[in-house]
Each structure stands twice: as structure tokens, then as C-alpha cells.
Amino acid sequence: MGYPGYIELLVLLAICFFVVWRALARSPVLVLRRFELRSHPQKTETPLVEIVGRNPGIIAFMLTVMGLNDQTTFSINTFEVEY
């Protein structure tokens, strides 16, 4: 049995790259629904920055269309940060 050739090494390298890439890509991803940036809000409770997102995918999209959405909100006002 000889040493592996170039094709085998490329396939092995591609598999290793895919496994590492999938392991690093496990961070949560959200679909952006709303992004608002206000430089001078009228009230102190009004957020300076507000980001609203939902989970990606067709099932989450269909649930959003039906009004059953699970959204994540991140907002910053003059006194606090909310997540």
C-alpha cells in the first residue's frame, strides 16, 4: 500500500475544512427585521439603537407570516442596554 495521492489529500483536506468551518459557524444567526438608529430621540426611554431579528429558515418565515413569531430585540437607550 503506497502513500496517498494528490486527489486523496485534496479530498481529506476538503473534509477537514468543512468540519472545522461547520464547528466555527455554530454562532446564532438572525434575519434582520428592523434596524433603527436615532441620533436625538424625543424621550429618554426611546432607544437610540434598536435591532429586531428572527430565526432564519422557511419554518420561521411561515410562522412569522401567520403571526407566531419569536423575535429577538436588542436596544440601547441613554440609560441601559436591553437584550
N, C-alpha and C positions, 0 to 999 in steps of 0.2 A: 504494500500500500504506500503510495507516494504522498508527497506534500500536496495540499490543496492548490488548485489553480486560481487564476485571476477571477474567474466567474464565481467560484465558491466564496472567495474572500469578499467580493463585492456584495453577494447575497447576505453573507454573515454581517458585514458592516451595515447594510441597509436594515436588517432586522434589529441590530443593536441600536442604531439611530432611532428607529421607530419606537422601540421600547422606552428609551430614555426620553424622547420627545413626549410620549403619552404620559409618562410619570411626572414630567415637569408641567404639563398642560392641565393638571387637575385643579387649577385655581377656578373659583366660581366665575361664570360669565353671565352677564345680564344684557338683555336687549334694552336699549335706551328708549324710554317712552317720553320723557320730558327732561329738559335741561333749561333752567332759568338762572340768569345772573343779573343781579340788581346792584347797581353801584350806590344808589341813595334811596333806600326804602322809606316809605312814609311813616311806618311804625317800627318800634324796636323788635316786636315779635315777628315781623315779616322776614323771611330768610334772605340772606344775601346771596347764597348759592343753594339751589335745590335741584337734586338729581333723582329721578324716579325711573326704575327699571323693573323688568320682569324676567322670568326664566326663559331661556331660548327653547325653540322646538315647536313643532306643529301642535302638539297637545296643549302646551301652554298658550299658544296663539288661539286655538279653538276655545279654550276656557275663558280667555280674555274677551273674545267675541261674544260669548254667552253671558259675560258679566261676572264670571267666577275667577277673578284673577288674584294672584298672590304677588303683590308688588313690594319692592324694596325701595325705601326712601332714605336719602342722605341729605341733610340740610344743615346749613350753618347760618346762625343769626349773630347779632352783636354780642350775645352773652354765652351761647352754648353751641355744641355740635351734637346733632341727633342722627342716629342710625337706626 
